[in-house]
Amino acid sequence: MIRTMLTLVFACLLLIAAQAQQTLIIPGFTGYATPAENDEATAMFVAPKGLVNWTNTRQHISYMGIMQQAGEAALWLHVQSDSGAELIITAAGKKFLLTVPAGKLYKRLYIGSITTADSGALAVELTCNRKTGKTIAAIQSLEMKTAHSNQVFFNIKERRNAASVHLLYPLADTVKATAFYNELRVPKGADVIHSYYMACGFARGYFGIQVNAAKERRVIFSVWDAGDEAADRNKVADSNRVQLIAKGSGVITNDFGNEGTGGHSHWVYNWHADSTYKFLVTAVPDSATNTTTYAAYFYAADSAAWKFIAAFRAPKDAQYLRHLYSFTENFSGVNGQLYRRAYFGNQWIQDEASGNWQELTKATFSCDVTGRAKDRADFGGGAAGNQFYLWNGGFKNPDVEYGDTLLRTANGVRTPANVYHHLDSVAQAATDQRLILHAIKAGKIDTTGAVHGVYYTILQEGNGRQVALSDTVKVFYKGSLLSTGEVFDSTKETPVEFPLNRLIKGWQYALPKCKVGGSIRLVIPSGLAYSVRNVAANIPPNSIMVFDIEVVDARQ
């Protein structure tokens, strides 16, 4: 009886010990190569095969995990080499020499044992010590037997990208936001290739900076089409396509697909780590056409001026900025093991009703399906003083949960966003001058003279006094675009009146050339009109304006 009971106790102890242990099979296709492979040339990490086409002896392979509990672990490699190879494997401070015999079949080879810590990244790294054939070795999987369950976390899915992480900025339903301002800084060392740090996201688009190549960085602004086409913009009906309305000098525009479809714009700009960059997105809804025009502006710190990126008109919209967010994204899995981090601060929105700006100091943490499914655990975010931050990659332990509320300290003061004096002001002024002179030469417009860059023609001499800048003027007017002749605004049967010194500069400079009772035509360069501002659905940024004005009265 006693012997039977002892046998049962011993069996239970063995069962408990077995349950405490864990055997992990880490697929070979989940690793990373350093230097990273060129996927377009030769695929190395291929599901379900594993690691293939490893030929470069200067390239080492890493399998990355997160240590969660201290303990012992044993390692095996499921490996094959046509001609045989010798590998050096390092993990948790230990180095092992592994001889892979020649053969066509995969072999399970014991590497050795290691001791894991209770936190931090665990890298199992393979380097080639000796190569005898065309390829070094093919890795089917790495096997790890740990002393405790949940001792080490590894991603076992095919996707090697770090989880994308987001800040969601809540807005009351009553807010009609026409502008969204944000500031972004990427610390040195976190600005790695294949990264997108997005500052101003909204329901129809996103705006941020990207490291898209070793020697090229970009400012990106994109707006989605209407409809539900996911990949091919050629399948999108014209009625669902966003339209490019205007773009800044040197900005490249084209289509995009494979993540929804839409209009894309980017400006090649060598932004720097540890510098703070400013972003502004504006929206002009138009219920008559059921569209919204979205425009993006980037503050180039080294030039101390705003850069107009582009403006797109989105169909089937007619709404304000909504569902505001920021994110940090690793858009290629070839270096998904690397650490990325960005700081986001000084968020503001402008409400149409009052024109006032409201500071956003609250955000909700979110992540993509990779993070929500716990395929990757190395991501996080939070608040540090007056900034939010987001990070992913690096196989660090997480510091936040999906859905957590984050609060930052308020700044209380918004950075002014004067986009009139923008980075391309001089170049745009030259372009406007060329277009106006071409129109004059072609006989499309006539001119009596010019004042401060505004061309004018007296259509009818007045019989009253000369208009003064300090006057409040009563006028009839019609405004049109030089480019198309389209009328964007006009008075009806009743004249309107307003202080002249509160109008656009073109009016202020040239209307004093007219007398009361007379009429004048003004051709106003964009820089003296609305410049790159997104002010109305039918007035694109950088528009040269033509005004026919009849001065009914002028008074001090």
C-alpha positions as CSV (number, residue, x, y, z in Angstrom):
1,M,0.0,0.0,0.0
2,I,2.8,2.4,1.0
3,R,4.7,1.5,-2.2
4,T,1.6,2.2,-4.3
5,M,1.1,5.6,-2.7
6,L,4.8,6.5,-3.2
7,T,4.5,5.5,-6.8
8,L,1.5,7.7,-7.3
9,V,3.2,10.6,-5.6
10,F,6.3,10.2,-7.7
11,A,4.1,10.1,-10.9
12,C,2.4,13.3,-9.8
13,L,5.7,15.0,-9.2
14,L,6.9,13.9,-12.7
15,L,3.7,15.3,-14.2
16,I,4.0,18.6,-12.4
17,A,7.6,18.9,-13.5
18,A,6.7,18.1,-17.1
19,Q,3.9,20.7,-17.1
20,A,6.3,23.3,-15.7
21,Q,8.7,22.7,-18.6
22,Q,8.1,24.1,-22.1
23,T,9.3,23.0,-25.5
24,L,9.4,25.8,-28.1
25,I,9.7,25.2,-31.8
26,I,10.8,28.5,-33.4
27,P,10.3,28.3,-37.2
28,G,13.4,29.1,-39.2
29,F,11.5,31.6,-41.3
30,T,11.0,33.9,-38.2
31,G,14.7,34.9,-38.0
32,Y,16.5,38.1,-39.1
33,A,19.7,38.5,-41.2
34,T,22.3,41.2,-40.5
35,P,23.0,42.8,-42.9
36,A,19.4,42.5,-43.9
37,E,18.5,40.5,-47.0
38,N,17.2,42.1,-50.2
39,D,13.8,40.4,-50.5
40,E,13.4,41.6,-54.1
41,A,16.6,39.8,-55.1
42,T,16.7,36.6,-53.1
43,A,14.2,35.4,-50.5
44,M,15.8,33.9,-47.4
45,F,13.1,33.5,-44.8
46,V,10.4,31.5,-46.5
47,A,7.3,29.9,-44.9
48,P,7.0,27.0,-44.3
49,K,10.5,26.0,-45.3
50,G,12.5,28.1,-42.9
51,L,15.8,29.9,-43.6
52,V,17.0,29.2,-47.2
53,N,19.6,30.7,-49.6
54,W,22.0,31.6,-46.8
55,T,25.2,32.1,-48.8
56,N,26.9,35.2,-47.4
57,T,29.5,34.3,-44.7
58,R,29.5,37.9,-43.5
59,Q,25.8,37.7,-42.8
60,H,24.7,36.5,-39.3
61,I,21.2,35.1,-38.5
62,S,19.3,36.0,-35.3
63,Y,16.3,34.4,-33.7
64,M,14.9,36.9,-31.2
65,G,12.8,36.4,-28.0
66,I,11.9,38.1,-24.8
67,M,13.1,36.6,-21.5
68,Q,10.3,36.5,-18.9
69,Q,11.6,34.2,-16.2
70,A,15.1,33.2,-15.0
71,G,16.0,29.5,-15.6
72,E,17.8,26.9,-17.6
73,A,17.1,26.2,-21.3
74,A,18.5,23.6,-23.7
75,L,18.9,24.4,-27.4
76,W,18.7,22.3,-30.6
77,L,18.9,23.2,-34.2
78,H,17.0,21.5,-37.0
79,V,19.5,22.1,-39.8
80,Q,20.6,20.8,-43.2
81,S,23.7,21.5,-45.4
82,D,24.5,20.0,-48.8
83,S,28.2,20.2,-48.3
84,G,28.5,20.6,-44.6
85,A,29.3,23.7,-42.5
86,E,30.5,24.9,-39.2
87,L,28.5,27.4,-37.2
88,I,29.1,29.5,-34.2
89,I,26.0,30.0,-32.1
90,T,25.9,32.6,-29.3
91,A,23.0,33.0,-26.8
92,A,22.7,34.5,-23.3
93,G,26.5,35.1,-23.1
94,K,27.5,31.7,-24.2
95,K,29.2,30.6,-27.4
96,F,28.9,27.2,-29.0
97,L,30.6,25.5,-32.0
98,L,28.2,23.4,-34.1
99,T,29.3,21.1,-36.9
100,V,26.7,20.4,-39.5
101,P,27.4,17.2,-41.4
102,A,26.8,17.1,-45.2
103,G,23.5,15.6,-46.3
104,K,20.1,16.2,-47.9
105,L,18.0,15.6,-44.8
106,Y,17.4,17.9,-41.9
107,K,19.1,16.8,-38.6
108,R,18.3,17.7,-35.0
109,L,21.6,18.8,-33.5
110,Y,22.1,19.7,-29.9
111,I,23.7,23.1,-29.3
112,G,24.0,23.4,-25.5
113,S,22.3,24.8,-22.5
114,I,22.0,28.5,-21.4
115,T,20.5,30.4,-18.5
116,T,17.9,33.1,-19.1
117,A,17.3,36.2,-17.1
118,D,13.9,37.4,-15.9
119,S,13.6,40.2,-18.5
120,G,15.2,41.6,-21.6
121,A,15.9,40.4,-25.1
122,L,17.3,37.0,-25.9
123,A,19.2,36.7,-29.2
124,V,20.2,33.3,-30.5
125,E,22.8,34.3,-33.2
126,L,24.2,32.1,-35.9
127,T,27.4,32.9,-37.8
128,C,29.3,30.9,-40.3
129,N,32.7,29.7,-39.2
130,R,33.3,27.4,-42.2
131,K,31.5,27.1,-45.5
132,T,32.3,24.3,-48.0
133,G,29.5,24.6,-50.5
134,K,27.5,27.2,-52.4
135,T,25.1,27.7,-49.4
136,I,26.0,27.6,-45.8
137,A,23.0,25.8,-44.2
138,A,19.2,25.7,-44.3
139,I,17.5,26.2,-40.9
140,Q,14.1,24.5,-40.5
141,S,13.7,25.5,-36.8
142,L,15.3,26.3,-33.5
143,E,14.1,24.1,-30.6
144,M,14.3,25.3,-27.0
145,K,13.4,23.3,-23.9
146,T,13.0,25.5,-20.9
147,A,12.7,24.7,-17.2
148,H,9.5,26.8,-16.8
149,S,6.5,27.5,-18.8
150,N,6.4,31.1,-20.2
151,Q,10.1,31.4,-19.5
152,V,10.8,32.9,-22.9
153,F,8.5,34.4,-25.5
154,F,9.2,34.0,-29.3
155,N,7.2,35.0,-32.3
156,I,6.3,31.9,-34.3
157,K,4.3,33.6,-37.1
158,E,5.5,34.3,-40.6
159,R,5.1,38.1,-40.3
160,R,8.4,39.5,-39.0
161,N,7.4,43.1,-38.7
162,A,7.2,44.7,-35.3
163,A,3.7,45.5,-34.2
164,S,2.4,48.9,-35.3
165,V,1.4,51.1,-32.3
166,H,-1.0,54.0,-32.2
167,L,-2.2,57.0,-30.2
168,L,-5.9,57.6,-30.6
169,Y,-7.0,61.2,-29.7
170,P,-10.6,61.3,-28.6
171,L,-12.8,64.2,-29.8
172,A,-16.3,65.1,-28.8
173,D,-18.9,64.5,-31.5
174,T,-19.8,68.1,-31.4
175,V,-16.3,69.3,-32.5
176,K,-16.0,70.3,-36.1
177,A,-12.2,70.2,-36.5
178,T,-10.8,72.1,-39.5
179,A,-7.1,71.8,-38.5
180,F,-5.0,69.3,-36.6
181,Y,-1.5,70.3,-35.4
182,N,1.2,67.9,-34.0
183,E,4.9,67.8,-33.2
184,L,7.1,64.8,-33.6
185,R,10.7,63.9,-32.6
186,V,12.5,60.6,-33.3
187,P,15.5,60.0,-30.9
188,K,18.9,59.2,-32.3
189,G,19.3,55.5,-33.0
190,A,15.6,54.9,-33.3
191,D,15.4,56.3,-36.8
192,V,16.1,53.0,-38.6
193,I,15.3,52.1,-42.2
194,H,11.7,50.8,-43.1
195,S,10.1,53.1,-40.4
196,Y,7.1,55.4,-40.7
197,Y,6.6,57.9,-37.9
198,M,3.1,59.3,-38.5
199,A,2.0,62.5,-36.8
200,C,-1.3,63.6,-38.2
201,G,-3.7,60.7,-39.0
202,F,-7.4,61.1,-39.7
203,A,-10.3,59.1,-41.1
204,R,-9.3,59.7,-44.7
205,G,-5.5,59.9,-44.6
206,Y,-2.2,60.3,-42.8
207,F,0.8,62.5,-42.7
208,G,4.3,61.9,-41.3
209,I,8.0,61.1,-41.9
210,Q,9.6,58.0,-43.2
211,V,13.0,56.3,-43.5
212,N,12.4,54.5,-46.8
213,A,16.1,53.8,-47.8
214,A,19.6,54.0,-46.4
215,K,20.2,57.3,-48.1
216,E,16.7,58.7,-48.5
217,R,14.1,60.1,-46.1
218,R,10.6,61.4,-46.9
219,V,7.7,63.5,-45.8
220,I,4.6,61.5,-46.7
221,F,1.0,62.6,-47.1
222,S,-1.7,60.3,-48.4
223,V,-5.5,60.4,-48.7
224,W,-7.7,57.3,-49.3
225,D,-10.3,56.9,-52.0
226,A,-13.9,56.2,-51.2
227,G,-15.2,52.7,-51.7
228,D,-13.8,49.4,-50.5
229,E,-11.2,48.5,-53.1
230,A,-8.2,47.2,-51.1
231,A,-5.4,46.8,-53.6
232,D,-5.8,48.0,-57.2
233,R,-6.6,51.6,-57.9
234,N,-7.3,50.8,-61.5
235,K,-10.5,49.2,-60.3
236,V,-11.6,52.4,-58.5
237,A,-14.4,54.3,-60.2
238,D,-13.7,58.0,-61.0
239,S,-16.5,59.0,-58.6
240,N,-14.6,57.3,-55.7
241,R,-11.1,58.7,-56.6
242,V,-9.5,61.5,-54.6
243,Q,-8.2,64.2,-56.8
244,L,-4.9,66.1,-56.5
245,I,-5.8,69.8,-56.2
246,A,-2.3,71.3,-55.7
247,K,1.2,70.3,-54.5
248,G,4.3,72.0,-53.3
249,S,7.5,72.5,-55.3
250,G,9.5,69.3,-55.7
251,V,6.7,67.1,-54.2
252,I,6.1,63.8,-56.0
253,T,2.5,62.6,-56.4
254,N,1.1,59.3,-57.6
255,D,-1.3,56.5,-56.7
256,F,-1.1,54.0,-53.9
257,G,-2.7,50.6,-53.3
258,N,-2.4,47.4,-51.3
259,E,-3.6,49.1,-48.1
260,G,-6.7,50.6,-49.5
261,T,-6.2,52.9,-52.5
262,G,-5.8,56.6,-52.9
263,G,-3.6,59.6,-53.7
264,H,0.0,59.7,-52.4
265,S,2.4,62.5,-52.1
266,H,6.0,62.7,-50.8
267,W,8.8,65.2,-50.5
268,V,12.3,63.9,-50.3
269,Y,13.8,65.6,-47.2
270,N,16.7,64.5,-45.1
271,W,15.1,65.0,-41.7
272,H,17.3,64.4,-38.6
273,A,17.0,62.4,-35.4
274,D,16.6,64.4,-32.2
275,S,15.0,67.3,-34.1
276,T,11.4,68.3,-33.5
277,Y,9.2,68.6,-36.6
278,K,5.8,70.2,-36.9
279,F,2.8,69.0,-38.9
280,L,-0.4,70.7,-39.8
281,V,-3.4,69.1,-41.7
282,T,-6.5,71.2,-42.7
283,A,-9.9,70.2,-43.9
284,V,-12.5,72.1,-45.9
285,P,-15.8,70.2,-46.3
286,D,-18.2,71.1,-49.1
287,S,-21.7,69.8,-48.7
288,A,-22.7,70.9,-52.2
289,T,-20.3,68.5,-53.8
290,N,-20.1,66.0,-50.9
291,T,-16.3,66.4,-50.8
292,T,-13.6,67.5,-48.4
293,T,-10.3,69.0,-49.4
294,Y,-7.4,68.0,-47.2
295,A,-4.1,69.8,-47.2
296,A,-0.8,69.1,-45.4
297,Y,2.0,71.4,-44.3
298,F,5.4,70.5,-42.8
299,Y,7.6,72.8,-40.8
300,A,11.2,72.4,-42.0
301,A,13.2,73.2,-38.9
302,D,16.5,73.9,-40.7
303,S,14.8,76.4,-43.0
304,A,12.5,77.9,-40.3
305,A,9.6,77.9,-42.7
306,W,6.5,75.8,-43.6
307,K,6.5,73.6,-46.6
308,F,3.2,73.0,-48.5
309,I,3.1,69.3,-49.4
310,A,-0.2,68.7,-51.2
311,A,-4.0,69.1,-51.2
312,F,-6.4,66.3,-52.2
313,R,-10.1,66.5,-52.7
314,A,-11.8,63.4,-51.2
315,P,-15.2,62.3,-52.6
316,K,-18.2,61.1,-50.7
317,D,-17.0,62.9,-47.6
318,A,-18.1,66.5,-46.7
319,Q,-16.9,65.9,-43.1
320,Y,-14.4,67.5,-40.8
321,L,-11.2,66.0,-39.4
322,R,-12.2,63.0,-37.3
323,H,-10.7,59.8,-35.8
324,L,-7.4,61.5,-35.2
325,Y,-4.4,59.4,-34.4
326,S,-0.6,59.0,-34.6
327,F,1.5,55.8,-35.1
328,T,4.9,54.2,-35.3
329,E,5.2,51.6,-38.0
330,N,7.8,49.1,-39.2
331,F,6.7,48.5,-42.8
332,S,9.2,45.8,-43.8
333,G,9.8,42.6,-41.9
334,V,13.5,42.4,-43.0
335,N,14.5,44.4,-39.9
336,G,11.5,43.9,-37.6
337,Q,13.9,43.1,-34.8
338,L,15.2,46.7,-34.5
339,Y,14.0,49.2,-31.9
340,R,11.9,52.2,-33.0
341,R,10.7,55.1,-30.9
342,A,9.0,58.5,-31.4
343,Y,7.8,61.3,-29.2
344,F,4.5,63.2,-30.0
345,G,3.7,66.5,-28.4
346,N,1.8,69.7,-28.5
347,Q,-1.3,68.4,-30.2
348,W,-4.0,71.0,-31.1
349,I,-7.2,71.1,-33.1
350,Q,-9.1,74.1,-34.4
351,D,-12.9,74.2,-34.2
352,E,-14.8,75.7,-37.0
353,A,-17.6,77.1,-34.9
354,S,-15.4,79.4,-32.7
355,G,-12.1,79.4,-34.6
356,N,-10.5,78.7,-31.3
357,W,-7.7,76.1,-30.8
358,Q,-8.1,73.3,-28.3
359,E,-5.1,71.3,-26.9
360,L,-5.3,67.5,-26.9
361,T,-3.7,66.0,-23.8
362,K,-5.4,62.6,-23.7
363,A,-4.8,59.6,-25.9
364,T,-5.7,55.9,-26.0
365,F,-3.0,53.3,-26.7
366,S,-3.8,51.0,-29.6
367,C,-1.9,48.5,-31.8
368,D,-2.4,46.4,-34.9
369,V,-3.5,42.8,-35.1
370,T,0.1,41.6,-34.6
371,G,0.1,43.2,-31.2
372,R,-3.5,42.4,-30.3
373,A,-3.0,38.7,-31.1
374,K,0.2,38.7,-29.0
375,D,2.3,37.5,-32.0
376,R,4.8,40.2,-30.9
377,A,5.0,41.5,-27.3
378,D,7.8,44.1,-27.8
379,F,5.8,47.3,-28.1
380,G,4.6,50.0,-25.8
381,G,3.8,53.7,-25.3
382,G,3.1,56.2,-22.6
383,A,3.4,59.8,-21.5
384,A,6.6,61.6,-20.4
385,G,5.9,65.1,-19.2
386,N,4.3,67.1,-22.0
387,Q,4.8,64.4,-24.7
388,F,3.4,61.0,-25.6
389,Y,5.7,58.3,-26.9
390,L,5.4,55.1,-28.9
391,W,7.9,52.3,-29.4
392,N,8.1,48.9,-31.1
393,G,10.7,46.3,-31.8
394,G,13.9,45.5,-29.9
395,F,12.4,42.6,-28.1
396,K,12.0,44.6,-24.9
397,N,9.3,43.9,-22.3
398,P,6.0,45.7,-22.9
399,D,5.1,48.7,-20.7
400,V,1.4,49.3,-21.7
401,E,-1.8,47.4,-22.4
402,Y,-4.1,47.8,-25.5
403,G,-6.8,50.3,-24.6
404,D,-4.9,52.1,-21.8
405,T,-5.6,55.8,-21.4
406,L,-2.6,58.1,-21.5
407,L,-2.4,61.6,-20.2
408,R,0.3,64.2,-20.9
409,T,1.0,67.6,-19.3
410,A,-0.6,70.5,-21.1
411,N,1.7,73.0,-22.8
412,G,-0.9,75.8,-22.8
413,V,0.7,77.6,-25.7
414,R,0.3,76.6,-29.3
415,T,3.1,77.2,-31.8
416,P,1.8,79.7,-34.5
417,A,1.3,78.2,-37.9
418,N,1.8,81.0,-40.3
419,V,2.0,79.3,-43.7
420,Y,1.9,82.5,-45.8
421,H,5.7,82.8,-45.7
422,H,6.4,79.3,-46.8
423,L,9.5,77.5,-48.0
424,D,8.6,77.9,-51.7
425,S,7.4,81.6,-51.5
426,V,10.1,82.9,-53.8
427,A,9.8,80.1,-56.3
428,Q,6.0,80.3,-56.3
429,A,6.1,84.1,-56.8
430,A,8.3,83.6,-59.9
431,T,5.9,80.9,-61.2
432,D,2.9,83.3,-60.7
433,Q,4.7,86.1,-62.4
434,R,5.4,83.9,-65.4
435,L,1.8,82.7,-65.6
436,I,0.4,86.2,-65.4
437,L,2.7,87.6,-68.0
438,H,1.9,84.7,-70.3
439,A,-1.8,85.4,-69.9
440,I,-1.3,89.1,-70.7
441,K,0.8,88.2,-73.8
442,A,-1.9,85.8,-74.9
443,G,-4.6,88.5,-74.5
444,K,-6.5,86.6,-71.8
445,I,-6.2,89.6,-69.5
446,D,-5.4,93.3,-69.9
447,T,-3.5,95.5,-67.5
448,T,-3.0,99.2,-66.8
449,G,-0.2,98.8,-64.4
450,A,1.1,97.0,-61.4
451,V,1.7,97.8,-57.7
452,H,3.6,95.5,-55.3
453,G,3.2,92.6,-57.8
454,V,-0.6,93.0,-58.2
455,Y,-1.6,93.8,-61.8
456,Y,-4.7,96.0,-62.3
457,T,-6.8,97.5,-65.0
458,I,-9.2,100.5,-64.5
459,L,-12.4,99.3,-66.1
460,Q,-14.3,102.5,-65.3
461,E,-13.1,105.8,-63.9
462,G,-14.9,106.8,-60.7
463,N,-16.2,110.3,-59.9
464,G,-15.5,110.2,-56.2
465,R,-12.3,110.4,-54.1
466,Q,-9.5,107.9,-54.2
467,V,-9.9,104.8,-52.0
468,A,-7.6,104.7,-48.9
469,L,-6.3,101.7,-47.1
470,S,-7.9,102.9,-43.9
471,D,-11.4,102.9,-45.5
472,T,-14.3,100.7,-45.0
473,V,-15.4,100.0,-48.5
474,K,-18.8,99.0,-50.0
475,V,-18.3,97.0,-53.2
476,F,-19.8,94.6,-55.7
477,Y,-17.2,92.0,-56.8
478,K,-16.7,88.8,-58.7
479,G,-13.7,86.5,-58.0
480,S,-12.4,83.9,-60.4
481,L,-9.3,81.7,-60.9
482,L,-6.8,82.7,-63.6
483,S,-6.1,79.1,-64.3
484,T,-9.6,78.0,-65.3
485,G,-11.8,81.1,-65.3
486,E,-14.0,79.5,-62.7
487,V,-15.9,81.9,-60.6
488,F,-15.5,81.0,-56.9
489,D,-17.4,83.9,-55.3
490,S,-19.4,87.0,-56.1
491,T,-21.9,89.5,-54.7
492,K,-25.5,89.3,-55.8
493,E,-27.9,92.2,-55.9
494,T,-26.6,93.9,-52.7
495,P,-23.1,95.2,-52.2
496,V,-21.0,94.1,-49.2
497,E,-18.8,96.2,-47.0
498,F,-15.7,95.6,-44.9
499,P,-12.5,97.3,-43.7
500,L,-10.0,97.2,-46.5
501,N,-7.1,96.6,-44.2
502,R,-8.5,93.3,-43.1
503,L,-8.7,91.8,-46.6
504,I,-6.1,89.9,-48.6
505,K,-2.9,91.9,-49.4
506,G,-3.8,92.0,-53.1
507,W,-6.9,94.1,-52.4
508,Q,-5.0,96.3,-49.9
509,Y,-2.2,97.1,-52.4
510,A,-4.3,97.7,-55.5
511,L,-7.8,98.8,-54.6
512,P,-6.5,102.3,-53.6
513,K,-5.8,102.8,-57.4
514,C,-9.6,103.0,-57.9
515,K,-11.9,105.9,-57.1
516,V,-15.4,105.7,-55.6
517,G,-17.9,105.1,-58.3
518,G,-15.4,103.3,-60.5
519,S,-14.5,99.7,-61.1
520,I,-11.2,97.9,-61.3
521,R,-9.9,94.4,-62.2
522,L,-7.1,93.0,-60.0
523,V,-4.9,90.0,-61.0
524,I,-3.4,88.9,-57.6
525,P,-0.5,86.4,-57.3
526,S,-1.1,83.6,-54.9
527,G,1.3,85.0,-52.3
528,L,-0.8,88.1,-52.0
529,A,-4.1,86.1,-52.0
530,Y,-4.4,83.0,-49.9
531,S,-0.9,81.6,-50.7
532,V,-0.8,77.8,-49.9
533,R,-3.7,78.0,-47.4
534,N,-6.6,75.6,-47.9
535,V,-9.5,78.1,-47.4
536,A,-12.3,77.0,-49.6
537,A,-13.4,73.9,-51.6
538,N,-13.2,75.9,-54.9
539,I,-10.0,77.8,-54.2
540,P,-6.9,75.5,-54.5
541,P,-3.7,76.5,-52.7
542,N,-1.4,78.6,-54.8
543,S,-4.3,80.1,-56.9
544,I,-3.8,83.3,-58.8
545,M,-7.0,85.3,-58.4
546,V,-8.8,87.7,-60.7
547,F,-11.3,90.1,-59.1
548,D,-13.6,92.5,-60.9
549,I,-14.6,95.2,-58.3
550,E,-17.0,98.1,-58.4
551,V,-16.5,100.6,-55.5
552,V,-19.9,101.9,-54.4
553,D,-18.7,103.8,-51.4
554,A,-15.6,104.3,-49.1
555,R,-15.6,105.9,-45.7
556,Q,-13.2,106.4,-42.9
